[in-house]
Amino acid sequence: MINYDYTLGFGDKLLAFIRYVFKNHAEFRHSCLGLYAKFSPIWGGFVCKNEKREINFSDGSLPVNLCSPMVLAAGANKNGKGINNYANLGLGGITVGTATRNFRIGNTRRPRVGLDEFNRLIYNSMGLNNDGIEKISARVEKQIGKARKHNFAVGISVAETPGIAEEKRLQDLLETFSIAHKTADYLEVNVSCPNTGEDRLDLDTAFMAQVFSSIEDIRKTSPCRKAVYAKLSPDLTDKQLLSLLDLLSQSGVNGVILGNTYPSEKLSYSLPVLNDKGTSGGISGRPIYENAFKKTSLAKKHFPNLSVVACGGIDHGLKVRDLLNEGADFVQIYSVFAFRWMAGQKIMKELLCPSNL
Ligand SMILES: Cc1cc2nc3c(=O)[nH]c(=O)nc-3n(C[C@H](O)[C@H](O)[C@H](O)COP(=O)(O)O)c2cc1C
C-alpha cells in the first residue's frame, strides 16, 4: 500500500495562501466549500460525467447510483443546502448531515476546527451541529429529483442526540432514521462521532444490536427499502472491527463506511486542545489513509458480501484505484478539499488517466 502524494501546483499554493489569510477563521474557511462548489464551473476543469456506478444489494434495497466513485463525506454539508452544486466537483454523490432529531448548536468552545499544514490534516470537535432532521430532510426532498437525474446520489447521515436520557435513546435515533429513510437514496448511521463528549455507540455492542435490529424492522414495513451503512471509527482493533461487522451483517445492514475521524488522543500528534475533554477532537486527512486502506482490506477479506466504503485521507486518484481494487464499492473524501485545488477533478483525472502522471 502506497500513500501516493501529489506535486503542489500553482492552485494548491494559492489555496495555501487563502488558508493563511483566513487562519483565524476556521469555520468560515470550512463553510467556503459550498461556495467553491457553486462557482466551480467558472474556473472550469474536467468534470467526470461517464463514470456511472451502480451499487446493487442482494436484499432488495434500491441500488445506489453514482456518477463517479467519489462521494463527499458527512460533515461538509451538514444541513442539505445547495446539494447539486457539489456535482461540479467531480463527485458522484454526497452524504448530508450528520443530522440529529432536533437542531443542535454543537460544541460551544471556539475554535472547534484546526489545520496542521505540515501533515495536511484537519482536527475538529464540532459536536454534531445541525438544523435537525426535519428541516434537513425537507431541503433534501426539494433537490433530490434533480440529483437523481444526474446519478448524483444523496445520502443522509443520522446519529442519536448526544446526552439524551437513557430510556429515550433508541426512540430518538429511530425517529431520526425514519424521517431520513423517506427521503434519502441511502442512509448512514454515524455510530462513531468522537466529538460530542458522549460515549460512542460502536463500542456498545448490546445497544448496536438493538439499534440495527429495530432499523431493520422499520425497513421491512417501509414502501421501499433503502441501503443502510454504519459509519465506524478507524481506531477499532481488528478484532473489534470483525466482531462488529459480524453483528452488522446479521442485522441486515448493507455496508460500512471505514471510517470516521480518528480520535486525537490515540495519535502521537500534539495539537491544540479544542474541547472540554482536553482533546483535539477527531483527525482527518493524509495521516489516516493507511489505516483506512488496511481496514477496507480486512473487512472485504472477511465479509466479501458487505458493501465497504473507504474513507480517510484519500487525496490521490491512485489511492481511489487501490481501494476499489481492494473491493471498496466507492470512496468518500472530505479534507482534501482544504489542501488541494480542484481536488475532485484532479483525483478523477489520476484515476482515469494514470498514464499521464
Ligand atoms: C470539520 C469536520 C466535520 C465532520 N463532521 C462529520 C459529521 O458530522 N458526521 C460524520 O459522520 N463525519 C464527520 N466528519 C468526518 C468525515 O466525514 C470523514 O469521515 C473524515 O474527515 C475522514 O475523511 P477525510 O480524511 O477525507 O477528511 C467530519 C470531518 C471534519 C473534518
PDBQT file of the ligand as one rigid body, heavy atoms in Angstrom, charges set to zero:
ROOT
HETATM    1  C1  LIG A 401     -14.872  19.569  10.137  1.00  0.00    +0.000 C 
HETATM    2  C2  LIG A 401     -15.335  18.129  10.013  1.00  0.00    +0.000 A 
HETATM    3  C3  LIG A 401     -16.638  17.795  10.384  1.00  0.00    +0.000 A 
HETATM    4  C4  LIG A 401     -17.067  16.466  10.274  1.00  0.00    +0.000 A 
HETATM    5  N1  LIG A 401     -18.365  16.171  10.606  1.00  0.00    +0.000 NA
HETATM    6  C5  LIG A 401     -18.808  14.901  10.460  1.00  0.00    +0.000 A 
HETATM    7  C6  LIG A 401     -20.156  14.574  10.741  1.00  0.00    +0.000 A 
HETATM    8  O1  LIG A 401     -20.982  15.421  11.098  1.00  0.00    +0.000 OA
HETATM    9  N2  LIG A 401     -20.540  13.268  10.577  1.00  0.00    +0.000 N 
HETATM   10  C7  LIG A 401     -19.679  12.283  10.154  1.00  0.00    +0.000 A 
HETATM   11  O2  LIG A 401     -20.082  11.124  10.014  1.00  0.00    +0.000 OA
HETATM   12  N3  LIG A 401     -18.393  12.577   9.864  1.00  0.00    +0.000 NA
HETATM   13  C8  LIG A 401     -17.952  13.852  10.007  1.00  0.00    +0.000 A 
HETATM   14  N4  LIG A 401     -16.647  14.134   9.703  1.00  0.00    +0.000 N 
HETATM   15  C9  LIG A 401     -15.738  13.053   9.258  1.00  0.00    +0.000 C 
HETATM   16  C10 LIG A 401     -15.684  12.927   7.740  1.00  0.00    +0.000 C 
HETATM   17  O3  LIG A 401     -16.918  12.574   7.211  1.00  0.00    +0.000 OA
HETATM   18  C11 LIG A 401     -14.637  11.847   7.334  1.00  0.00    +0.000 C 
HETATM   19  O4  LIG A 401     -15.048  10.609   7.857  1.00  0.00    +0.000 OA
HETATM   20  C12 LIG A 401     -13.251  12.159   7.840  1.00  0.00    +0.000 C 
HETATM   21  O5  LIG A 401     -12.971  13.528   7.709  1.00  0.00    +0.000 OA
HETATM   22  C13 LIG A 401     -12.177  11.339   7.115  1.00  0.00    +0.000 C 
HETATM   23  O6  LIG A 401     -12.117  11.641   5.756  1.00  0.00    +0.000 OA
HETATM   24  P1  LIG A 401     -11.021  12.669   5.124  1.00  0.00    +0.000 P 
HETATM   25  O7  LIG A 401      -9.684  12.268   5.674  1.00  0.00    +0.000 OA
HETATM   26  O8  LIG A 401     -11.156  12.535   3.641  1.00  0.00    +0.000 OA
HETATM   27  O9  LIG A 401     -11.423  14.029   5.600  1.00  0.00    +0.000 OA
HETATM   28  C14 LIG A 401     -16.192  15.450   9.809  1.00  0.00    +0.000 A 
HETATM   29  C15 LIG A 401     -14.882  15.812   9.425  1.00  0.00    +0.000 A 
HETATM   30  C16 LIG A 401     -14.457  17.121   9.515  1.00  0.00    +0.000 A 
HETATM   31  C17 LIG A 401     -13.065  17.472   9.101  1.00  0.00    +0.000 C 
ENDROOT
TORSDOF 0
